Amino acid sequence: MKPVIFALLVALIVTNSVALRCHCGGRRQCLESVETCKGADDVCASIIFTGPVPGYFQSCYPSFECQLLSSSSITQGFCCSKDLCN
């Protein structure tokens, strides 16, 4: 009986979870201005390039890579994990 209850709880959690949504634009080529994050892309990123070729992008991004970009000497930005926070 316990395995059945556990399986039902897992199914309920999976079906009720909603994927993170982020603004998408700038250097990132997007079909729409909002994208739904998938796979390893677990945060919203907003990164500004301040180096020799300035620019920016907003999108879903892997949290580890986003942290690296947000602390780089040629970029400024932030990572967040709420819908449309970027």
Gaussian input, Z-matrix of N, CA and C with variables (Angstrom, degrees):
# hf/3-21g

backbone

0 1
 N
 C     1     B1
 C     2     B2     1     A1
 N     3     B3     2     A2     1     D1
 C     4     B4     3     A3     2     D2
 C     5     B5     4     A4     3     D3
 N     6     B6     5     A5     4     D4
 C     7     B7     6     A6     5     D5
 C     8     B8     7     A7     6     D6
 N     9     B9     8     A8     7     D7
 C    10    B10     9     A9     8     D8
 C    11    B11    10    A10     9     D9
 N    12    B12    11    A11    10    D10
 C    13    B13    12    A12    11    D11
 C    14    B14    13    A13    12    D12
 N    15    B15    14    A14    13    D13
 C    16    B16    15    A15    14    D14
 C    17    B17    16    A16    15    D15
 N    18    B18    17    A17    16    D16
 C    19    B19    18    A18    17    D17
 C    20    B20    19    A19    18    D18
 N    21    B21    20    A20    19    D19
 C    22    B22    21    A21    20    D20
 C    23    B23    22    A22    21    D21
 N    24    B24    23    A23    22    D22
 C    25    B25    24    A24    23    D23
 C    26    B26    25    A25    24    D24
 N    27    B27    26    A26    25    D25
 C    28    B28    27    A27    26    D26
 C    29    B29    28    A28    27    D27
 N    30    B30    29    A29    28    D28
 C    31    B31    30    A30    29    D29
 C    32    B32    31    A31    30    D30
 N    33    B33    32    A32    31    D31
 C    34    B34    33    A33    32    D32
 C    35    B35    34    A34    33    D33
 N    36    B36    35    A35    34    D34
 C    37    B37    36    A36    35    D35
 C    38    B38    37    A37    36    D36
 N    39    B39    38    A38    37    D37
 C    40    B40    39    A39    38    D38
 C    41    B41    40    A40    39    D39
 N    42    B42    41    A41    40    D40
 C    43    B43    42    A42    41    D41
 C    44    B44    43    A43    42    D42
 N    45    B45    44    A44    43    D43
 C    46    B46    45    A45    44    D44
 C    47    B47    46    A46    45    D45
 N    48    B48    47    A47    46    D46
 C    49    B49    48    A48    47    D47
 C    50    B50    49    A49    48    D48
 N    51    B51    50    A50    49    D49
 C    52    B52    51    A51    50    D50
 C    53    B53    52    A52    51    D51
 N    54    B54    53    A53    52    D52
 C    55    B55    54    A54    53    D53
 C    56    B56    55    A55    54    D54
 N    57    B57    56    A56    55    D55
 C    58    B58    57    A57    56    D56
 C    59    B59    58    A58    57    D57
 N    60    B60    59    A59    58    D58
 C    61    B61    60    A60    59    D59
 C    62    B62    61    A61    60    D60
 N    63    B63    62    A62    61    D61
 C    64    B64    63    A63    62    D62
 C    65    B65    64    A64    63    D63
 N    66    B66    65    A65    64    D64
 C    67    B67    66    A66    65    D65
 C    68    B68    67    A67    66    D66
 N    69    B69    68    A68    67    D67
 C    70    B70    69    A69    68    D68
 C    71    B71    70    A70    69    D69
 N    72    B72    71    A71    70    D70
 C    73    B73    72    A72    71    D71
 C    74    B74    73    A73    72    D72
 N    75    B75    74    A74    73    D73
 C    76    B76    75    A75    74    D74
 C    77    B77    76    A76    75    D75
 N    78    B78    77    A77    76    D76
 C    79    B79    78    A78    77    D77
 C    80    B80    79    A79    78    D78
 N    81    B81    80    A80    79    D79
 C    82    B82    81    A81    80    D80
 C    83    B83    82    A82    81    D81
 N    84    B84    83    A83    82    D82
 C    85    B85    84    A84    83    D83
 C    86    B86    85    A85    84    D84
 N    87    B87    86    A86    85    D85
 C    88    B88    87    A87    86    D86
 C    89    B89    88    A88    87    D87
 N    90    B90    89    A89    88    D88
 C    91    B91    90    A90    89    D89
 C    92    B92    91    A91    90    D90
 N    93    B93    92    A92    91    D91
 C    94    B94    93    A93    92    D92
 C    95    B95    94    A94    93    D93
 N    96    B96    95    A95    94    D94
 C    97    B97    96    A96    95    D95
 C    98    B98    97    A97    96    D96
 N    99    B99    98    A98    97    D97
 C   100   B100    99    A99    98    D98
 C   101   B101   100   A100    99    D99
 N   102   B102   101   A101   100   D100
 C   103   B103   102   A102   101   D101
 C   104   B104   103   A103   102   D102
 N   105   B105   104   A104   103   D103
 C   106   B106   105   A105   104   D104
 C   107   B107   106   A106   105   D105
 N   108   B108   107   A107   106   D106
 C   109   B109   108   A108   107   D107
 C   110   B110   109   A109   108   D108
 N   111   B111   110   A110   109   D109
 C   112   B112   111   A111   110   D110
 C   113   B113   112   A112   111   D111
 N   114   B114   113   A113   112   D112
 C   115   B115   114   A114   113   D113
 C   116   B116   115   A115   114   D114
 N   117   B117   116   A116   115   D115
 C   118   B118   117   A117   116   D116
 C   119   B119   118   A118   117   D117
 N   120   B120   119   A119   118   D118
 C   121   B121   120   A120   119   D119
 C   122   B122   121   A121   120   D120
 N   123   B123   122   A122   121   D121
 C   124   B124   123   A123   122   D122
 C   125   B125   124   A124   123   D123
 N   126   B126   125   A125   124   D124
 C   127   B127   126   A126   125   D125
 C   128   B128   127   A127   126   D126
 N   129   B129   128   A128   127   D127
 C   130   B130   129   A129   128   D128
 C   131   B131   130   A130   129   D129
 N   132   B132   131   A131   130   D130
 C   133   B133   132   A132   131   D131
 C   134   B134   133   A133   132   D132
 N   135   B135   134   A134   133   D133
 C   136   B136   135   A135   134   D134
 C   137   B137   136   A136   135   D135
 N   138   B138   137   A137   136   D136
 C   139   B139   138   A138   137   D137
 C   140   B140   139   A139   138   D138
 N   141   B141   140   A140   139   D139
 C   142   B142   141   A141   140   D140
 C   143   B143   142   A142   141   D141
 N   144   B144   143   A143   142   D142
 C   145   B145   144   A144   143   D143
 C   146   B146   145   A145   144   D144
 N   147   B147   146   A146   145   D145
 C   148   B148   147   A147   146   D146
 C   149   B149   148   A148   147   D147
 N   150   B150   149   A149   148   D148
 C   151   B151   150   A150   149   D149
 C   152   B152   151   A151   150   D150
 N   153   B153   152   A152   151   D151
 C   154   B154   153   A153   152   D152
 C   155   B155   154   A154   153   D153
 N   156   B156   155   A155   154   D154
 C   157   B157   156   A156   155   D155
 C   158   B158   157   A157   156   D156
 N   159   B159   158   A158   157   D157
 C   160   B160   159   A159   158   D158
 C   161   B161   160   A160   159   D159
 N   162   B162   161   A161   160   D160
 C   163   B163   162   A162   161   D161
 C   164   B164   163   A163   162   D162
 N   165   B165   164   A164   163   D163
 C   166   B166   165   A165   164   D164
 C   167   B167   166   A166   165   D165
 N   168   B168   167   A167   166   D166
 C   169   B169   168   A168   167   D167
 C   170   B170   169   A169   168   D168
 N   171   B171   170   A170   169   D169
 C   172   B172   171   A171   170   D170
 C   173   B173   172   A172   171   D171
 N   174   B174   173   A173   172   D172
 C   175   B175   174   A174   173   D173
 C   176   B176   175   A175   174   D174
 N   177   B177   176   A176   175   D175
 C   178   B178   177   A177   176   D176
 C   179   B179   178   A178   177   D177
 N   180   B180   179   A179   178   D178
 C   181   B181   180   A180   179   D179
 C   182   B182   181   A181   180   D180
 N   183   B183   182   A182   181   D181
 C   184   B184   183   A183   182   D182
 C   185   B185   184   A184   183   D183
 N   186   B186   185   A185   184   D184
 C   187   B187   186   A186   185   D185
 C   188   B188   187   A187   186   D186
 N   189   B189   188   A188   187   D187
 C   190   B190   189   A189   188   D188
 C   191   B191   190   A190   189   D189
 N   192   B192   191   A191   190   D190
 C   193   B193   192   A192   191   D191
 C   194   B194   193   A193   192   D192
 N   195   B195   194   A194   193   D193
 C   196   B196   195   A195   194   D194
 C   197   B197   196   A196   195   D195
 N   198   B198   197   A197   196   D196
 C   199   B199   198   A198   197   D197
 C   200   B200   199   A199   198   D198
 N   201   B201   200   A200   199   D199
 C   202   B202   201   A201   200   D200
 C   203   B203   202   A202   201   D201
 N   204   B204   203   A203   202   D202
 C   205   B205   204   A204   203   D203
 C   206   B206   205   A205   204   D204
 N   207   B207   206   A206   205   D205
 C   208   B208   207   A207   206   D206
 C   209   B209   208   A208   207   D207
 N   210   B210   209   A209   208   D208
 C   211   B211   210   A210   209   D209
 C   212   B212   211   A211   210   D210
 N   213   B213   212   A212   211   D211
 C   214   B214   213   A213   212   D212
 C   215   B215   214   A214   213   D213
 N   216   B216   215   A215   214   D214
 C   217   B217   216   A216   215   D215
 C   218   B218   217   A217   216   D216
 N   219   B219   218   A218   217   D217
 C   220   B220   219   A219   218   D218
 C   221   B221   220   A220   219   D219
 N   222   B222   221   A221   220   D220
 C   223   B223   222   A222   221   D221
 C   224   B224   223   A223   222   D222
 N   225   B225   224   A224   223   D223
 C   226   B226   225   A225   224   D224
 C   227   B227   226   A226   225   D225
 N   228   B228   227   A227   226   D226
 C   229   B229   228   A228   227   D227
 C   230   B230   229   A229   228   D228
 N   231   B231   230   A230   229   D229
 C   232   B232   231   A231   230   D230
 C   233   B233   232   A232   231   D231
 N   234   B234   233   A233   232   D232
 C   235   B235   234   A234   233   D233
 C   236   B236   235   A235   234   D234
 N   237   B237   236   A236   235   D235
 C   238   B238   237   A237   236   D236
 C   239   B239   238   A238   237   D237
 N   240   B240   239   A239   238   D238
 C   241   B241   240   A240   239   D239
 C   242   B242   241   A241   240   D240
 N   243   B243   242   A242   241   D241
 C   244   B244   243   A243   242   D242
 C   245   B245   244   A244   243   D243
 N   246   B246   245   A245   244   D244
 C   247   B247   246   A246   245   D245
 C   248   B248   247   A247   246   D246
 N   249   B249   248   A248   247   D247
 C   250   B250   249   A249   248   D248
 C   251   B251   250   A250   249   D249
 N   252   B252   251   A251   250   D250
 C   253   B253   252   A252   251   D251
 C   254   B254   253   A253   252   D252
 N   255   B255   254   A254   253   D253
 C   256   B256   255   A255   254   D254
 C   257   B257   256   A256   255   D255

   B1=1.4459
   B2=1.5306
   B3=1.3499
   B4=1.4607
   B5=1.5286
   B6=1.3519
   B7=1.4662
   B8=1.5294
   B9=1.3189
   B10=1.4641
   B11=1.5238
   B12=1.3150
   B13=1.4636
   B14=1.5259
   B15=1.3264
   B16=1.4569
   B17=1.5300
   B18=1.3219
   B19=1.4670
   B20=1.5252
   B21=1.3107
   B22=1.4660
   B23=1.5284
   B24=1.3120
   B25=1.4634
   B26=1.5241
   B27=1.3179
   B28=1.4656
   B29=1.5245
   B30=1.3115
   B31=1.4647
   B32=1.5244
   B33=1.3062
   B34=1.4580
   B35=1.5230
   B36=1.3101
   B37=1.4630
   B38=1.5214
   B39=1.3194
   B40=1.4619
   B41=1.5209
   B42=1.3094
   B43=1.4599
   B44=1.5175
   B45=1.3334
   B46=1.4572
   B47=1.5209
   B48=1.3292
   B49=1.4568
   B50=1.5254
   B51=1.3162
   B52=1.4540
   B53=1.5220
   B54=1.3140
   B55=1.4604
   B56=1.5235
   B57=1.3169
   B58=1.4543
   B59=1.5255
   B60=1.3306
   B61=1.4678
   B62=1.5224
   B63=1.3382
   B64=1.4650
   B65=1.5212
   B66=1.3441
   B67=1.4611
   B68=1.5229
   B69=1.3148
   B70=1.4563
   B71=1.5190
   B72=1.3277
   B73=1.4566
   B74=1.5150
   B75=1.3219
   B76=1.4604
   B77=1.5125
   B78=1.3264
   B79=1.4702
   B80=1.5169
   B81=1.3086
   B82=1.4724
   B83=1.5248
   B84=1.3099
   B85=1.4594
   B86=1.5245
   B87=1.3115
   B88=1.4599
   B89=1.5228
   B90=1.3206
   B91=1.4586
   B92=1.5207
   B93=1.3347
   B94=1.4617
   B95=1.5180
   B96=1.3251
   B97=1.4656
   B98=1.5278
   B99=1.3328
   B100=1.4641
   B101=1.5210
   B102=1.3344
   B103=1.4609
   B104=1.5197
   B105=1.3292
   B106=1.4583
   B107=1.5186
   B108=1.3238
   B109=1.4657
   B110=1.5242
   B111=1.3360
   B112=1.4657
   B113=1.5197
   B114=1.3070
   B115=1.4600
   B116=1.5141
   B117=1.3302
   B118=1.4666
   B119=1.5244
   B120=1.3238
   B121=1.4655
   B122=1.5206
   B123=1.3368
   B124=1.4604
   B125=1.5247
   B126=1.3466
   B127=1.4626
   B128=1.5250
   B129=1.3276
   B130=1.4606
   B131=1.5248
   B132=1.3135
   B133=1.4625
   B134=1.5149
   B135=1.3067
   B136=1.4556
   B137=1.5242
   B138=1.3226
   B139=1.4621
   B140=1.5277
   B141=1.3241
   B142=1.4660
   B143=1.5253
   B144=1.3324
   B145=1.4608
   B146=1.5282
   B147=1.3245
   B148=1.4596
   B149=1.5201
   B150=1.3079
   B151=1.4618
   B152=1.5179
   B153=1.3304
   B154=1.4609
   B155=1.5310
   B156=1.3162
   B157=1.4710
   B158=1.5338
   B159=1.3372
   B160=1.4641
   B161=1.5247
   B162=1.2902
   B163=1.4600
   B164=1.5148
   B165=1.3206
   B166=1.4597
   B167=1.5187
   B168=1.3150
   B169=1.4562
   B170=1.5122
   B171=1.3164
   B172=1.4596
   B173=1.5128
   B174=1.3376
   B175=1.4567
   B176=1.5167
   B177=1.3328
   B178=1.4570
   B179=1.5281
   B180=1.3356
   B181=1.4572
   B182=1.5220
   B183=1.3178
   B184=1.4735
   B185=1.5357
   B186=1.3126
   B187=1.4695
   B188=1.5286
   B189=1.3219
   B190=1.4617
   B191=1.5283
   B192=1.3275
   B193=1.4632
   B194=1.5232
   B195=1.3158
   B196=1.4576
   B197=1.5255
   B198=1.3209
   B199=1.4668
   B200=1.5294
   B201=1.3277
   B202=1.4679
   B203=1.5256
   B204=1.3298
   B205=1.4620
   B206=1.5233
   B207=1.3171
   B208=1.4635
   B209=1.5242
   B210=1.3259
   B211=1.4683
   B212=1.5292
   B213=1.3119
   B214=1.4628
   B215=1.5317
   B216=1.3243
   B217=1.4676
   B218=1.5264
   B219=1.3279
   B220=1.4713
   B221=1.5257
   B222=1.3162
   B223=1.4667
   B224=1.5207
   B225=1.3218
   B226=1.4606
   B227=1.5088
   B228=1.3002
   B229=1.4504
   B230=1.4985
   B231=1.3197
   B232=1.4569
   B233=1.5173
   B234=1.3136
   B235=1.4529
   B236=1.5278
   B237=1.3127
   B238=1.4592
   B239=1.5282
   B240=1.3151
   B241=1.4679
   B242=1.5263
   B243=1.3121
   B244=1.4684
   B245=1.5250
   B246=1.3148
   B247=1.4617
   B248=1.5284
   B249=1.3263
   B250=1.4666
   B251=1.5255
   B252=1.3179
   B253=1.4695
   B254=1.5250
   B255=1.3192
   B256=1.4625
   B257=1.5104
   A1=111.70
   A2=116.55
   A3=119.87
   A4=112.67
   A5=119.79
   A6=118.90
   A7=112.68
   A8=117.30
   A9=120.82
   A10=109.93
   A11=117.36
   A12=121.05
   A13=110.04
   A14=116.76
   A15=120.77
   A16=111.01
   A17=117.38
   A18=121.49
   A19=110.94
   A20=117.14
   A21=120.42
   A22=111.44
   A23=117.69
   A24=120.92
   A25=111.41
   A26=116.77
   A27=120.71
   A28=110.21
   A29=117.50
   A30=121.35
   A31=110.86
   A32=117.40
   A33=121.72
   A34=110.83
   A35=117.40
   A36=121.26
   A37=110.69
   A38=117.15
   A39=121.28
   A40=111.09
   A41=118.38
   A42=120.25
   A43=112.23
   A44=118.29
   A45=120.56
   A46=113.42
   A47=118.14
   A48=119.19
   A49=109.32
   A50=115.25
   A51=121.42
   A52=107.70
   A53=116.54
   A54=120.88
   A55=110.70
   A56=115.14
   A57=122.94
   A58=109.64
   A59=116.24
   A60=121.60
   A61=108.70
   A62=115.75
   A63=121.39
   A64=110.38
   A65=115.02
   A66=119.87
   A67=107.53
   A68=116.41
   A69=121.12
   A70=108.81
   A71=116.47
   A72=118.88
   A73=112.39
   A74=115.08
   A75=121.20
   A76=110.25
   A77=116.47
   A78=121.15
   A79=112.63
   A80=117.30
   A81=121.47
   A82=108.58
   A83=117.57
   A84=122.45
   A85=109.03
   A86=116.99
   A87=121.78
   A88=110.55
   A89=115.45
   A90=119.80
   A91=111.02
   A92=116.33
   A93=122.19
   A94=108.57
   A95=117.04
   A96=120.52
   A97=113.03
   A98=117.60
   A99=122.62
   A100=107.76
   A101=116.41
   A102=120.27
   A103=110.28
   A104=115.56
   A105=122.26
   A106=108.15
   A107=116.42
   A108=121.36
   A109=111.04
   A110=114.78
   A111=121.69
   A112=109.37
   A113=115.43
   A114=121.21
   A115=113.44
   A116=116.34
   A117=122.11
   A118=113.16
   A119=117.63
   A120=120.79
   A121=108.59
   A122=116.54
   A123=120.74
   A124=115.03
   A125=117.95
   A126=121.32
   A127=109.48
   A128=115.56
   A129=121.22
   A130=106.96
   A131=116.93
   A132=121.79
   A133=110.01
   A134=115.25
   A135=122.82
   A136=105.83
   A137=116.64
   A138=122.04
   A139=109.76
   A140=116.15
   A141=122.73
   A142=107.62
   A143=116.38
   A144=121.96
   A145=108.23
   A146=117.13
   A147=121.71
   A148=112.23
   A149=117.26
   A150=121.98
   A151=112.14
   A152=116.78
   A153=122.01
   A154=113.90
   A155=117.37
   A156=121.18
   A157=107.35
   A158=117.67
   A159=119.45
   A160=112.12
   A161=115.87
   A162=122.55
   A163=109.37
   A164=115.58
   A165=119.46
   A166=109.69
   A167=116.06
   A168=121.04
   A169=109.47
   A170=114.60
   A171=123.80
   A172=106.38
   A173=116.73
   A174=119.06
   A175=110.72
   A176=115.01
   A177=121.61
   A178=106.50
   A179=116.50
   A180=119.36
   A181=109.20
   A182=118.53
   A183=119.96
   A184=109.74
   A185=117.84
   A186=121.30
   A187=112.68
   A188=117.99
   A189=120.34
   A190=110.97
   A191=117.24
   A192=121.01
   A193=111.04
   A194=117.01
   A195=120.77
   A196=110.50
   A197=117.18
   A198=120.60
   A199=110.68
   A200=117.25
   A201=120.22
   A202=110.92
   A203=116.67
   A204=120.23
   A205=112.09
   A206=117.44
   A207=119.54
   A208=112.24
   A209=117.79
   A210=120.31
   A211=112.70
   A212=117.56
   A213=122.13
   A214=110.52
   A215=116.49
   A216=120.51
   A217=112.74
   A218=118.29
   A219=120.08
   A220=112.69
   A221=117.12
   A222=120.58
   A223=110.19
   A224=114.55
   A225=122.54
   A226=105.80
   A227=117.55
   A228=118.00
   A229=113.01
   A230=113.60
   A231=118.94
   A232=110.17
   A233=114.02
   A234=123.35
   A235=106.77
   A236=117.34
   A237=120.37
   A238=109.35
   A239=116.20
   A240=118.93
   A241=113.72
   A242=117.13
   A243=122.48
   A244=107.93
   A245=117.50
   A246=120.63
   A247=111.74
   A248=115.26
   A249=124.52
   A250=113.47
   A251=116.90
   A252=121.61
   A253=113.29
   A254=116.33
   A255=118.58
   A256=111.62
   D1=-39.93
   D2=-179.73
   D3=-61.32
   D4=-41.30
   D5=177.80
   D6=-61.63
   D7=-35.08
   D8=179.51
   D9=-66.85
   D10=-44.26
   D11=179.23
   D12=-63.71
   D13=-43.46
   D14=178.16
   D15=-60.34
   D16=-44.92
   D17=179.37
   D18=-62.04
   D19=-40.41
   D20=178.02
   D21=-65.39
   D22=-40.35
   D23=177.83
   D24=-63.87
   D25=-43.24
   D26=177.97
   D27=-62.11
   D28=-45.03
   D29=179.05
   D30=-61.35
   D31=-40.25
   D32=179.59
   D33=-65.00
   D34=-43.32
   D35=179.64
   D36=-64.98
   D37=-44.45
   D38=-178.51
   D39=-64.46
   D40=-42.79
   D41=-177.55
   D42=-73.68
   D43=-23.94
   D44=-179.62
   D45=-93.58
   D46=-8.32
   D47=179.53
   D48=-76.20
   D49=141.79
   D50=-178.30
   D51=-118.90
   D52=134.16
   D53=-178.24
   D54=-71.87
   D55=151.66
   D56=177.99
   D57=-67.23
   D58=140.31
   D59=176.69
   D60=-118.06
   D61=137.23
   D62=-176.58
   D63=-132.15
   D64=153.32
   D65=170.48
   D66=-66.58
   D67=148.43
   D68=-178.75
   D69=-135.84
   D70=129.62
   D71=179.46
   D72=173.69
   D73=-168.95
   D74=-176.88
   D75=74.71
   D76=-133.26
   D77=179.01
   D78=-67.57
   D79=-16.76
   D80=179.63
   D81=-79.96
   D82=123.57
   D83=177.89
   D84=-80.11
   D85=118.31
   D86=-175.29
   D87=-127.09
   D88=146.64
   D89=174.52
   D90=-75.52
   D91=-32.59
   D92=179.40
   D93=-136.57
   D94=168.49
   D95=-177.83
   D96=-78.34
   D97=-9.87
   D98=176.53
   D99=-128.09
   D100=134.93
   D101=177.52
   D102=-124.91
   D103=153.94
   D104=177.03
   D105=-98.56
   D106=127.13
   D107=-176.43
   D108=-72.47
   D109=143.82
   D110=-179.65
   D111=-137.76
   D112=153.99
   D113=173.94
   D114=59.73
   D115=-131.02
   D116=-176.91
   D117=-74.97
   D118=-12.82
   D119=178.29
   D120=-74.89
   D121=92.79
   D122=-170.00
   D123=-113.09
   D124=3.73
   D125=175.47
   D126=-137.25
   D127=163.12
   D128=171.20
   D129=-92.11
   D130=135.98
   D131=-179.97
   D132=-118.93
   D133=144.21
   D134=171.08
   D135=-135.17
   D136=105.78
   D137=-171.82
   D138=-122.65
   D139=131.99
   D140=176.56
   D141=-112.06
   D142=126.57
   D143=176.61
   D144=-88.21
   D145=123.02
   D146=-177.34
   D147=-109.22
   D148=6.51
   D149=-178.06
   D150=-76.81
   D151=-157.02
   D152=-176.55
   D153=-62.36
   D154=-26.65
   D155=177.39
   D156=-118.25
   D157=88.54
   D158=-176.29
   D159=-67.09
   D160=153.91
   D161=178.53
   D162=174.09
   D163=-173.40
   D164=178.83
   D165=-154.14
   D166=165.71
   D167=167.29
   D168=-149.32
   D169=154.41
   D170=173.25
   D171=-130.96
   D172=134.34
   D173=178.90
   D174=-177.53
   D175=176.31
   D176=166.91
   D177=-71.10
   D178=145.48
   D179=-175.86
   D180=-156.58
   D181=152.17
   D182=174.46
   D183=-65.76
   D184=135.47
   D185=-174.43
   D186=-58.84
   D187=-41.25
   D188=-179.08
   D189=-61.63
   D190=-47.43
   D191=-179.77
   D192=-66.62
   D193=-35.95
   D194=178.68
   D195=-63.79
   D196=-42.62
   D197=177.86
   D198=-62.01
   D199=-39.36
   D200=178.13
   D201=-63.84
   D202=-45.72
   D203=-179.49
   D204=-66.44
   D205=-38.21
   D206=-176.59
   D207=-71.14
   D208=-15.04
   D209=179.74
   D210=-113.10
   D211=12.58
   D212=-179.85
   D213=-76.27
   D214=158.88
   D215=179.31
   D216=-76.11
   D217=-16.51
   D218=-179.78
   D219=-111.75
   D220=9.99
   D221=177.76
   D222=-136.41
   D223=156.29
   D224=170.65
   D225=-131.42
   D226=146.59
   D227=178.11
   D228=169.35
   D229=-172.92
   D230=178.93
   D231=-151.61
   D232=162.00
   D233=178.45
   D234=-123.00
   D235=142.33
   D236=-179.93
   D237=-148.17
   D238=164.81
   D239=-173.65
   D240=-130.19
   D241=31.36
   D242=172.75
   D243=-114.94
   D244=152.01
   D245=179.34
   D246=-53.38
   D247=130.36
   D248=173.89
   D249=55.38
   D250=33.13
   D251=-177.82
   D252=-82.11
   D253=-8.50
   D254=-177.67
   D255=-100.84

